[in-house]
Amino acid sequence: MVATNKENGEIIRPDIRSYAAEFNVPGAAQPTPQNETLSPLQGASQKDGAASEVAMSDAEDKIDRSVGPSNQDEEVFENASLAGIEKVIAKSTYDAIRRVTVDGGLKVAVTMVFPRWGGPVQCLMSLDVCERDVKWLAKTLFNANVKWVDQVLHVPLAGGITLTIPNSEATLKGVPGEAIIEVFGHEIHKAIIECPIRKRELTEGKHLTECVSMILMKNGGIINLSLGLEQGLRIQEKLYT
């Protein structure tokens, strides 16, 4: 889950507590039940790389926005440098990330959060992507053909079924390693492999990882990446120095 600026749609910061609570991190706040999680796509996810899960949330006014800049449980870095993001992410995806103006200079809407509690969520990286790039990112990462018709989001599921989500946000999860490399490059893939969540998934024989998710919104999307601590710190140093 993320917090967004209602006036311009720019990302403010990911809700790290809500994200961490999904993985039962000690000390993470358990959010009030408000999301409906649909069943994994029948058979398609493990067979052809389709999205393994689609989660639907209520309208934006129900989003938990309790995490603020003064929170002492995490360290937050916002709005990466243009030069830094070029070093870390493949050019096609680099161009898809929204630009923001900070103190008269142009930055990239990338946020990194480092929780200070122990647990599998060591580093969360969020990318605010432009509306024009949502379709190809959803297709490349999750093998999902998504589209908006008026105010209704259409997400095709397995077996010819189409999920329609009016006036809501939807979250796609479940990405193969080769798609991560194609979209983000080897450095991000290495950081995801280092993440305790991905290590656990591999021991369980899971080909698709939930370390990559994408929130679909009318004016764009938010991609969340769960990274390992060591590689995450190296990426942070490149992006914000």
HELIX and SHEET records of a PDB file:
HELIX    1   1 ILE A   16  ALA A   21  1                                   6    
HELIX    2   2 ALA A   44  ASP A   48  1                                   5    
HELIX    3   3 GLU A   60  LYS A   62  5                                   3    
HELIX    4   4 LEU A   82  VAL A   88  1                                   7    
HELIX    5   5 LYS A   91  TYR A   94  1                                   4    
HELIX    6   6 GLU A  131  ASP A  133  5                                   3    
HELIX    7   7 VAL A  134  PHE A  142  1                                   9    
HELIX    8   8 ALA A  158  GLY A  160  5                                   3    
HELIX    9   9 GLY A  177  PHE A  184  1                                   8    
HELIX   10  10 HIS A  186  GLU A  194  1                                   9    
HELIX   11  11 PRO A  196  THR A  203  1                                   8    
HELIX   12  12 LEU A  229  TYR A  240  1                                  12    
SHEET    1   A 2 VAL A   2  THR A   4  0                                        
SHEET    2   A 2 ILE A  11  PRO A  14 -1                                        
SHEET    1   B 8 GLU A  36  THR A  37  0                                        
SHEET    2   B 8 GLU A  53  SER A  57 -1                                        
SHEET    3   B 8 GLU A 169  VAL A 175 -1                                        
SHEET    4   B 8 THR A 209  MET A 217 -1                                        
SHEET    5   B 8 GLY A 220  LEU A 227 -1                                        
SHEET    6   B 8 CYS A 123  CYS A 130 -1                                        
SHEET    7   B 8 GLY A 105  PRO A 115 -1                                        
SHEET    8   B 8 GLU A  74  ALA A  80 -1                                        
SHEET    1   C 8 GLU A  36  THR A  37  0                                        
SHEET    2   C 8 GLU A  53  SER A  57 -1                                        
SHEET    3   C 8 GLU A 169  VAL A 175 -1                                        
SHEET    4   C 8 THR A 209  MET A 217 -1                                        
SHEET    5   C 8 GLY A 220  LEU A 227 -1                                        
SHEET    6   C 8 CYS A 123  CYS A 130 -1                                        
SHEET    7   C 8 GLY A 105  PRO A 115 -1                                        
SHEET    8   C 8 ARG A  99  VAL A 102 -1                                        
SHEET    1   D 3 LYS A 147  VAL A 149  0                                        
SHEET    2   D 3 VAL A 152  PRO A 156 -1                                        
SHEET    3   D 3 THR A 162  PRO A 166 -1                                        
END                                                                             
